[in-house]
Each structure stands twice: as structure tokens, then as C-alpha cells.
Amino acid sequence: MNNKRGIAILGSTGSIGTQALEVIDANPDLFQVEVLAAHSNSDLLISQALKFQPNAVAIADDSKYDHVFSALNSTGIKVFAGEDSVAQIVEMEAIDVVLAAIVGFAGLRSTIAAIKAGKQVALANKESLVVAGDIVTKLAKEKGVNIFPVDSEHSAIFQCLAGEFDNPIEKIYLTASGGPFLGKDSDFLSKVKPVDALKHPNWEMGDKITIDSASLMNKGLEVIEARWLFNLEPEQIEVIVHPQSIVHSMVQFRDGSIKGQMGLPDMKLPIQYALGYPRRIPSSFPRFNFSDFPNLTFQQADTKNFRNLVLAYDALRRGGNAPCILNAANEVVVSAFLKGAIRFLRMPEIIEQAIHSVRFVKNPTIQDLIETDLEARSYVNKLIK
């Protein structure tokens, strides 16, 4: 009898996907890779497929199909291509858990497809909840699907709630490292280059999320994600800067007690927790040593110089398609900043313009959100040009 969990990794060639495969590789008796899906990194996808021998792979970029197919033709691994295939492949019967790790709005469709197929979801694609939190959470409830958070902060909250599900949350604290520009003023920020913003002090992440961390947009997106994951009001979510990144987040209960989850900054830990829940799987990850961190410090977030956090709260309170506009605008400006097309401080300025200018929809459908995403991207691209 095979008791292994069948895993589908959407976004297998990205930072979360590659670390998830490290977790699976270390636990071959617990997990079986059933599906690997990537956007366009065909060479790495082929390498992963040859090692893990999944049932099927999907490459979203149609132009890479022939390359992937020819490399895997003799293995018996099924090969699919196109955006549609990434969403459809999660329906395979052998899949127990879908790790949704596609970056950005692009991951929404496959996340929804996984939930509709009744698969448990390990969610690393925070944008699914940022853009369509109401729709996604209602669908998950309807289908009886659990959403296990992979973000270190939300995983921490989830772990703190173990055994506390009947106790209402008074407040949560999402911790932020502060990124590479902690304590810097607008004069400094006006001169930073992409290479500076990509030097995160504690975490190794993909380029997009690293820039989001530097601008505090990542924390803003996490605030919106937390609202939907834990059914909270904006006033119940506070961001606190914790430069050491040891306390990953905290929950405050109505008796005043606070529970926090600690550990060294390593994304493999929350990935493993999500894939193996409710079991805590033994690991060889480095252990925290108190003597290495004699001082753990906390401070308020600087919302004067890092406006993105304020914009995220504003979009959350406004509701409707406002978070979708925020997310789309941010994806475009981050790409432009990485290419050197705009300055660091121009990013929040453009995002704010988009929120106030793109058509507002109070109760959006998925189609409304798709149209909003396109409209916001078009608007921002025109501003940048």
C-alpha cells in the first residue's frame, strides 16, 4: 500500500518550487511528485522531471513544448504546454496536495482550478487571496478544501492557532525584516538601484518578492492575504519590523496572551509544514541558537518613507477590485524598476495613481478581476512610457 502524498508543484522552477523539491527529496518515503509545472524555464523543468519522474509536466510557454517533449519522450512522462494545461493538470486523480507557487496574478487560475478539483492547497501564491480572497475562500469552504499557508508569516500564525481554533483572535502581528533599506530616508531611497534592492539581509527569494520586501509591498500583500486566511478585519492586523527575522509572526488572544512562532529564516520549514500537515516531519535544517541572537528587537514600520504598506491597507479597506488594481500595478512597476525604467520611489506613486484611476468594481466576479488586471496594467504601462 502506498501512503505517499501525491504532490503537484505549480511553479517548480521558482524559488519556492525548487526548495519544495529539496524537502521532497529529503522525504522520499512521504511524498511522490506527480506533477511539475513551470512558465518558461524548460531546461530546469526537464532536469527536475528526470530526477523526480513525475506522472506529467506542463510548460506554460507553448514555444518550449518541443524542447521539453523531445527531452522526456523516452521516459513515459506526459508533457503538456500552454496556460490552459497548467490549470487543467491539477485535476489528476493521483494528486493529493497542490503547491501553488506561481508568482503573481498568473497563479490565480490554477489555484482556483485546484480548489474546484477538491485538492488540498499549499498556498505560496499570495496574490490569489490578494486579488480574489472572497471568491477563493468561499470556493474552498464549498469544496471542503483546506488552504495551508506557505508564507513564513502566515505559516507562523497557522502554527500558533493549533489547538486554539475555538479561541477568537484579538489581533495578529505580522513581522517584517524591514528589508535592505531599513532606517533609510527618502533622500537615500531616491538613489537606490535594483542591485541594491535585491540584497535582502535574511531571506533568499525570487527577484519580484525581494523587491516587494524592499518596498514593504510584500508585507502589504501579506496583510490582505491574512485578512482572508484568518477571517480578520484590517484593524486586527498589525505589521511590526523585526530585523532578525527569528519571530515569524504572533497571535494575540482576547485574554491578552501572545503566541509566536520562532526559527531561523528558512522557507523550507513552512513548505514542509504545509506539505506534511498535521505531522511535523523530522528535518536536518539548521537549529536556532539563542546565544547567536542575544537581542531580538521590534519597531514600528516606517510608513512615511515606505508608502506601499499604507496603500495596501487602503485597498483592503476599500475592498472590491481595489486589491486587484494594487497588485497589477505593483507587478508592472516592479518589472519596470528591475529594468531600470523607473526609480524606487516612483513605484508607490504610480500604484496610488492606478488605485484612484482604474475603474472600481464593488462586487467583482472572476471575469471582472481579469478585466481589472488588464486595465490596470495598461494604465500603468502608459504612465511609465
C-alpha positions as CSV (number, residue, x, y, z in Angstrom):
1,M,0.0,0.0,0.0
2,N,1.3,3.4,-1.0
3,N,0.8,6.1,1.7
4,K,2.8,8.7,0.0
5,R,1.2,12.1,-0.7
6,G,1.0,12.9,-4.3
7,I,2.3,16.5,-4.9
8,A,1.8,18.8,-7.8
9,I,4.2,21.8,-7.8
10,L,3.0,24.7,-9.8
11,G,6.0,27.0,-10.3
12,S,8.5,24.2,-9.8
13,T,11.4,26.2,-11.3
14,G,11.0,29.2,-9.0
15,S,12.4,29.8,-5.5
16,I,9.6,28.1,-3.6
17,G,9.3,25.3,-6.1
18,T,13.0,24.4,-6.0
19,Q,13.0,24.4,-2.2
20,A,9.9,22.3,-2.1
21,L,11.7,19.7,-4.2
22,E,14.5,19.7,-1.7
23,V,12.0,18.9,1.0
24,I,10.5,16.1,-1.1
25,D,13.9,14.8,-2.0
26,A,14.8,14.5,1.7
27,N,11.5,12.6,2.4
28,P,11.0,10.1,-0.4
29,D,9.0,7.8,1.8
30,L,6.4,10.5,2.4
31,F,6.0,12.3,-0.9
32,Q,5.7,11.5,-4.5
33,V,6.0,14.2,-7.2
34,E,3.0,13.7,-9.5
35,V,3.1,17.0,-11.5
36,L,5.7,19.7,-12.2
37,A,4.6,22.9,-13.9
38,A,6.7,25.9,-15.0
39,H,6.3,29.0,-17.0
40,S,9.3,29.0,-19.4
41,N,12.4,27.6,-17.7
42,S,12.4,24.4,-19.8
43,D,15.9,23.3,-19.1
44,L,15.4,23.3,-15.3
45,L,11.9,21.7,-15.7
46,I,13.5,18.9,-17.7
47,S,16.2,18.4,-15.1
48,Q,13.6,18.2,-12.3
49,A,11.4,15.8,-14.3
50,L,14.3,13.4,-15.0
51,K,15.2,13.3,-11.3
52,F,11.8,13.1,-9.7
53,Q,10.0,11.1,-12.5
54,P,6.5,12.8,-12.2
55,N,3.5,11.5,-14.0
56,A,3.3,14.7,-16.0
57,V,4.8,18.1,-16.6
58,A,3.4,21.3,-18.0
59,I,5.2,24.2,-19.6
60,A,3.1,27.4,-19.9
61,D,5.2,28.8,-22.7
62,D,4.0,26.9,-25.8
63,S,7.2,27.6,-27.7
64,K,9.1,25.4,-25.3
65,Y,6.9,22.3,-25.8
66,D,9.0,20.6,-28.5
67,H,12.2,21.0,-26.4
68,V,10.6,19.5,-23.3
69,F,8.8,16.8,-25.2
70,S,11.9,15.6,-27.0
71,A,13.9,15.5,-23.8
72,L,11.3,13.5,-21.9
73,N,9.8,11.4,-24.8
74,S,11.6,8.2,-23.8
75,T,10.7,8.4,-20.1
76,G,7.0,7.9,-20.3
77,I,6.4,11.3,-18.6
78,K,3.4,13.1,-20.1
79,V,4.2,16.6,-21.5
80,F,1.7,19.4,-21.8
81,A,2.0,23.0,-22.9
82,G,0.1,26.3,-22.6
83,E,-1.6,28.3,-19.8
84,D,-4.7,26.1,-20.0
85,S,-2.7,22.9,-19.4
86,V,-1.3,24.3,-16.1
87,A,-4.8,24.8,-14.8
88,Q,-6.2,21.5,-16.1
89,I,-3.3,19.3,-15.0
90,V,-4.2,19.7,-11.3
91,E,-7.3,17.6,-11.8
92,M,-5.2,14.4,-12.0
93,E,-6.5,11.8,-9.6
94,A,-3.1,10.9,-8.0
95,I,-2.6,14.5,-6.7
96,D,-3.4,15.0,-3.0
97,V,-1.8,18.4,-2.5
98,V,-1.2,21.2,-4.9
99,L,1.7,23.6,-4.1
100,A,0.6,26.8,-5.7
101,A,3.8,28.7,-6.2
102,I,3.3,30.5,-9.5
103,V,4.3,34.2,-8.9
104,G,1.7,36.9,-9.3
105,F,-1.8,37.2,-10.8
106,A,-0.8,34.4,-13.2
107,G,-1.2,31.9,-10.4
108,L,-4.9,32.7,-9.7
109,R,-6.4,30.5,-12.4
110,S,-4.6,27.3,-11.4
111,T,-5.2,27.9,-7.7
112,I,-9.0,28.1,-8.4
113,A,-8.8,25.0,-10.6
114,A,-7.1,23.0,-7.8
115,I,-9.8,24.0,-5.3
116,K,-12.5,23.1,-7.8
117,A,-10.9,19.7,-8.2
118,G,-11.1,19.2,-4.5
119,K,-7.3,19.2,-3.9
120,Q,-5.7,20.4,-0.7
121,V,-3.8,23.6,-1.5
122,A,-0.4,24.6,0.0
123,L,-0.6,28.3,-0.9
124,A,2.6,30.2,-1.8
125,N,0.8,32.4,-4.4
126,K,-0.4,35.1,-2.0
127,E,-1.8,37.0,-5.0
128,S,-4.6,34.5,-5.3
129,L,-6.0,35.8,-2.0
130,V,-4.9,39.4,-2.5
131,V,-6.9,39.6,-5.8
132,A,-9.8,37.2,-5.2
133,G,-9.8,36.4,-1.5
134,D,-13.6,36.4,-1.1
135,I,-14.1,34.2,-4.1
136,V,-11.2,31.8,-3.3
137,T,-12.2,31.3,0.4
138,K,-15.9,30.8,-0.3
139,L,-15.0,28.2,-3.0
140,A,-12.6,26.4,-0.7
141,K,-15.3,26.2,2.0
142,E,-17.8,25.0,-0.5
143,K,-15.5,22.3,-1.8
144,G,-14.2,21.3,1.7
145,V,-10.6,22.2,0.7
146,N,-8.0,23.2,3.2
147,I,-5.7,26.1,2.3
148,F,-2.3,25.6,4.1
149,P,-0.3,28.9,4.1
150,V,3.3,28.6,2.9
151,D,4.4,32.3,3.5
152,S,6.5,32.1,6.6
153,E,4.4,34.7,8.4
154,H,1.1,33.1,7.7
155,S,2.5,29.7,8.4
156,A,3.6,31.1,11.8
157,I,0.0,32.3,12.5
158,F,-1.4,29.0,11.4
159,Q,1.0,27.1,13.8
160,C,0.2,29.5,16.7
161,L,-3.5,28.7,16.1
162,A,-3.0,24.9,16.6
163,G,-5.3,23.9,19.5
164,E,-6.7,27.4,19.5
165,F,-9.3,27.2,16.8
166,D,-12.2,27.8,19.2
167,N,-10.5,30.8,20.7
168,P,-11.2,34.1,18.8
169,I,-8.2,36.1,17.6
170,E,-7.9,39.6,19.1
171,K,-5.0,40.6,16.9
172,I,-2.1,39.3,14.8
173,Y,1.3,40.7,14.4
174,L,3.0,40.1,11.0
175,T,6.7,40.6,11.4
176,A,8.8,42.2,8.7
177,S,12.6,42.2,8.4
178,G,12.5,45.8,7.0
179,G,14.4,44.6,4.0
180,P,17.8,46.1,2.8
181,F,16.7,49.7,3.3
182,L,15.6,49.6,7.0
183,G,16.0,53.0,8.5
184,K,16.8,54.8,5.2
185,D,15.1,58.1,4.4
186,S,13.6,59.4,1.1
187,D,16.8,61.0,0.0
188,F,18.6,57.7,0.2
189,L,15.7,55.8,-1.4
190,S,15.6,58.2,-4.3
191,K,19.0,57.0,-5.4
192,V,18.8,53.2,-4.9
193,K,19.4,50.8,-7.8
194,P,17.8,47.4,-8.5
195,V,21.0,45.7,-7.5
196,D,20.8,47.4,-4.0
197,A,17.2,46.3,-3.5
198,L,17.9,42.7,-4.4
199,K,20.3,42.4,-1.4
200,H,17.9,41.0,1.2
201,P,19.6,40.7,4.6
202,N,17.9,37.5,5.7
203,W,16.0,35.6,3.0
204,E,16.8,34.1,-0.4
205,M,13.8,34.8,-2.7
206,G,13.0,35.5,-6.3
207,D,13.6,38.9,-7.7
208,K,10.0,40.1,-7.6
209,I,9.3,39.2,-4.0
210,T,12.7,40.6,-3.0
211,I,11.9,44.0,-4.5
212,D,8.4,43.8,-2.8
213,S,10.2,43.2,0.5
214,A,12.4,46.2,0.0
215,S,9.4,48.4,-0.7
216,L,7.3,46.8,2.0
217,M,4.7,45.9,-0.6
218,N,5.2,42.3,0.2
219,K,4.1,43.0,3.8
220,G,1.1,44.9,2.4
221,L,0.1,41.9,0.3
222,E,0.5,39.7,3.3
223,V,-1.8,41.9,5.3
224,I,-4.5,41.3,2.7
225,E,-3.8,37.6,2.5
226,A,-4.0,37.3,6.3
227,R,-7.4,39.0,6.2
228,W,-8.8,36.2,4.1
229,L,-6.9,33.3,5.6
230,F,-7.9,34.0,9.1
231,N,-11.1,36.0,8.6
232,L,-9.9,39.2,10.2
233,E,-10.6,42.9,10.0
234,P,-7.8,45.3,8.9
235,E,-7.7,46.7,12.4
236,Q,-6.8,43.2,13.7
237,I,-3.6,43.0,11.7
238,E,-0.5,44.9,12.7
239,V,2.9,44.9,10.9
240,I,5.9,45.1,13.2
241,V,9.5,45.3,12.0
242,H,11.8,42.6,13.4
243,P,15.2,42.9,11.7
244,Q,16.5,39.5,12.9
245,S,13.6,37.5,11.2
246,I,13.5,35.0,14.0
247,V,10.0,35.6,15.3
248,H,8.0,34.9,12.2
249,S,4.6,36.3,13.4
250,M,2.4,36.3,16.5
251,V,-1.2,35.9,17.6
252,Q,-2.8,37.8,20.4
253,F,-5.8,36.3,22.1
254,R,-8.6,38.0,23.9
255,D,-7.1,37.2,27.3
256,G,-4.0,39.2,26.3
257,S,-1.8,36.2,25.8
258,I,0.5,36.3,22.8
259,K,1.8,33.2,21.0
260,G,4.7,33.5,18.5
261,Q,6.5,31.0,16.2
262,M,10.3,31.2,16.0
263,G,13.0,29.7,14.0
264,L,15.8,30.6,11.6
265,P,14.7,32.2,8.3
266,D,14.4,29.2,6.0
267,M,11.5,28.8,3.6
268,K,11.9,25.0,3.6
269,L,10.4,24.8,7.1
270,P,7.0,26.4,6.3
271,I,6.9,24.5,2.9
272,Q,7.5,21.2,4.8
273,Y,4.9,22.1,7.4
274,A,2.3,22.8,4.7
275,L,3.0,19.6,2.7
276,G,3.1,17.4,5.7
277,Y,0.4,18.9,7.9
278,P,-0.6,17.9,10.6
279,R,2.6,16.0,11.0
280,R,5.8,17.7,12.0
281,I,8.4,15.9,9.8
282,P,11.9,15.5,11.3
283,S,14.5,17.6,9.4
284,S,18.2,18.4,9.2
285,F,17.5,22.1,8.9
286,P,19.9,24.3,11.0
287,R,18.7,24.9,14.5
288,F,18.2,28.2,16.3
289,N,20.7,29.1,19.0
290,F,19.8,31.8,21.5
291,S,23.5,32.7,22.0
292,D,23.7,33.7,18.3
293,F,20.9,36.2,18.8
294,P,21.3,37.8,22.2
295,N,19.0,40.7,21.1
296,L,15.6,40.3,19.3
297,T,14.3,43.8,18.5
298,F,11.0,45.2,17.3
299,Q,9.9,48.6,16.0
300,Q,7.1,50.3,14.1
301,A,7.0,50.1,10.3
302,D,8.1,53.4,8.5
303,T,5.0,54.2,6.5
304,K,6.2,57.7,5.7
305,N,9.1,56.5,3.5
306,F,7.6,53.2,2.6
307,R,4.1,54.1,1.3
308,N,3.2,50.8,-0.2
309,L,2.1,49.4,3.2
310,V,-0.4,52.2,3.6
311,L,-1.7,51.7,0.0
312,A,-2.3,48.0,0.8
313,Y,-4.3,48.8,3.9
314,D,-6.3,51.4,1.9
315,A,-7.0,48.9,-0.9
316,L,-8.1,46.3,1.7
317,R,-10.5,48.7,3.4
318,R,-11.9,49.8,0.1
319,G,-12.5,46.3,-1.0
320,G,-14.0,45.2,-4.3
321,N,-11.4,45.1,-7.0
322,A,-9.1,47.7,-5.3
323,P,-6.6,45.0,-4.2
324,C,-6.5,43.6,-7.7
325,I,-5.6,47.1,-9.0
326,L,-2.9,47.4,-6.3
327,N,-1.5,44.0,-7.3
328,A,-1.5,44.5,-11.0
329,A,0.1,48.0,-10.7
330,N,2.7,46.7,-8.4
331,E,3.7,43.8,-10.7
332,V,4.2,46.3,-13.6
333,V,6.2,48.8,-11.6
334,V,8.4,46.2,-10.0
335,S,9.2,44.8,-13.5
336,A,9.9,48.4,-14.7
337,F,12.2,49.1,-11.7
338,L,14.2,45.9,-12.2
339,K,14.8,47.0,-15.8
340,G,15.9,50.5,-14.7
341,A,12.9,52.2,-16.3
342,I,11.7,53.9,-13.1
343,R,13.1,55.0,-9.8
344,F,12.4,53.1,-6.5
345,L,10.2,55.9,-5.0
346,R,8.2,56.2,-8.3
347,M,6.7,52.8,-7.7
348,P,4.3,53.8,-4.9
349,E,3.4,57.0,-6.7
350,I,2.3,55.1,-9.8
351,I,0.4,52.4,-7.7
352,E,-1.6,55.1,-5.9
353,Q,-2.5,56.8,-9.2
354,A,-3.7,53.5,-10.5
355,I,-5.9,52.8,-7.5
356,H,-7.6,56.2,-7.9
357,S,-7.9,56.0,-11.7
358,V,-8.8,52.4,-12.7
359,R,-12.5,51.6,-12.8
360,F,-13.7,50.4,-9.3
361,V,-16.0,47.4,-9.1
362,K,-17.6,46.8,-5.6
363,N,-18.5,43.1,-6.1
364,P,-16.2,41.7,-8.8
365,T,-16.6,38.3,-10.5
366,I,-13.5,36.4,-11.7
367,Q,-14.1,37.9,-15.2
368,D,-14.2,41.4,-13.6
369,L,-10.9,40.7,-11.9
370,I,-9.3,39.5,-15.2
371,E,-10.5,42.7,-16.9
372,T,-9.3,44.9,-14.0
373,D,-5.9,43.3,-14.1
374,L,-5.6,44.0,-17.8
375,E,-6.9,47.6,-17.4
376,A,-4.6,48.4,-14.5
377,R,-1.5,47.0,-16.4
378,S,-2.4,49.0,-19.4
379,Y,-2.9,52.2,-17.4
380,V,0.4,51.8,-15.5
381,N,2.4,50.9,-18.7
382,K,1.2,54.2,-20.2
383,L,2.3,56.1,-17.2
384,I,5.7,54.6,-17.3
385,K,6.2,55.3,-21.1
